[in-house]
Amino acid sequence: MNPYGPNAKLAAYQSVSVHGGLANADPHAMVLMLMDAALERMSIARGCIERKEIARQASLLHSCVQIIGELRGSLNMSEGGPLAQNLSNLYEYIINRLILANSQSDSAGVLEAASLLDEIRGAWFAIGAEVRNAPRVSAPAVVNAAVSPP
């Protein structure tokens, strides 16, 4: 593989773009970036399932499980109340659905997980202004907790 080929240049550009975005991102935007990354990987994994690229499929879906696990782990269960608990349960369901879909090479299962995460993403995006105007908290992980300002 040529380290200076066109794909390497694109990968380098994407890496700089992502790292630059993270450096300037507020906690709300970081959660959106994680959700977008998981959704992109799920889309690519569905194509891998159809092309029978099992190793790449497994790698992509494993990455999705890790990302969603991080989102779930960032929830503030003590302050988020029932909303945080429901979101935690939904993240857990998505993780389980992805694991099952990966083991069965089930494109429909990946699509279901992506659809659920996209719904969460839409709600998170919609409250962006409200979250950005809320008083800053000491730890960025708290922002994903309640999906409402403290």
Phi, psi and omega in degrees: 000133181277116182292350181249014180288174183298326179291324179295322179293318178296317179297319178296317178298315180296321179296315178296319180297314180294313182294324176295320178295321179293321182297328183257003188274141171277167183303323178298314180294326179295321177296317177299319180297320178295316179297317179298319179297317180294317180297320178296316179296322178296320179297315179295319180298323178299319176295321178296322178298314181293328180268001180062037175267077191298315183297315180292319177305310182297318180296315180295315182289327174297318177299319178298316180299319179295315180298313182292327174298322176293318177299315180296318180292339181276354180292139176264093186292331182286330181255344184279342177063210183297329180296315178296321179296315178297319179294320177300315179297321179293317175301317179298318178298316180299316179301311180298321179296319179293320179297314179295315180299322179294316183293334182253004185048053186256101180297324180295324177294320177294320179297319178299314179298317180296320180297316178296314179295324178295324176297315178298317181299318180299318178293319180296318179297319184296330180267011184308310182297321180296318180290319181294330181273353179287155176300144180292144176254163184288329182241127181301332183296337182292333185298322181284350189295299190259350184056025173207155183294151181294000000 
